[in-house]
Amino acid sequence: MMKKIFLMLMLSAAVFSCKNSEEKNVATEEIATENAATNPENFKAYNGDYIDSNGAVVLMGTNFIYGVKRNEISDQLSKQVAAVKQNDFDMVNVIVRGTVSKNTDTDSEWEEVITINEILRVSDKPSEADIKFEESAKNN
């Protein structure tokens, strides 16, 4: 389990460092501006890649990586993302509204977690990976 979490962290770090942050910053700013005008509950909109692999659920944006708190809406989002993914390591771009808080769960190592309150958009194809990991057919 720790190897999978470590792999996810390494994958996240690699993709996070290689993404074109300028394009996503513009999209995030547009969403935040739209959100302030249309959402009376003041849930912030987040645009990022959603990863649900072997129980590890993560939302990774240009300037953040949050563990995802499990609830009915995150479970629904995981099902929508699963329909788009081609393998366990695929990430799918999503836009969600939610609240970020300090992590109080001792089982999770994420400093902050997001509680998703609304699904705004799910991409119809996996995100382009800057680094492609391939599973070996050999058993080591």
Rosetta blueprint (number, residue, H / E / L):
1 M L
2 M H
3 K H
4 K H
5 I H
6 F H
7 L H
8 M H
9 L H
10 M H
11 L H
12 S H
13 A H
14 A H
15 V H
16 F H
17 S H
18 C H
19 K L
20 N L
21 S H
22 E H
23 E H
24 K H
25 N H
26 V H
27 A H
28 T H
29 E H
30 E H
31 I H
32 A H
33 T H
34 E H
35 N H
36 A H
37 A H
38 T H
39 N L
40 P L
41 E L
42 N L
43 F L
44 K E
45 A E
46 Y E
47 N E
48 G E
49 D E
50 Y E
51 I E
52 D E
53 S E
54 N L
55 G L
56 A E
57 V E
58 V E
59 L E
60 M E
61 G L
62 T L
63 N L
64 F L
65 I E
66 Y E
67 G E
68 V E
69 K L
70 R L
71 N L
72 E H
73 I H
74 S H
75 D H
76 Q H
77 L H
78 S H
79 K H
80 Q H
81 V H
82 A H
83 A H
84 V H
85 K L
86 Q L
87 N L
88 D L
89 F L
90 D L
91 M L
92 V E
93 N E
94 V E
95 I E
96 V E
97 R E
98 G E
99 T E
100 V E
101 S E
102 K E
103 N L
104 T L
105 D L
106 T L
107 D L
108 S L
109 E L
110 W L
111 E L
112 E E
113 V E
114 I E
115 T E
116 I E
117 N E
118 E E
119 I E
120 L E
121 R E
122 V E
123 S L
124 D L
125 K L
126 P L
127 S L
128 E L
129 A L
130 D L
131 I L
132 K L
133 F L
134 E L
135 E L
136 S L
137 A L
138 K L
139 N L
140 N L
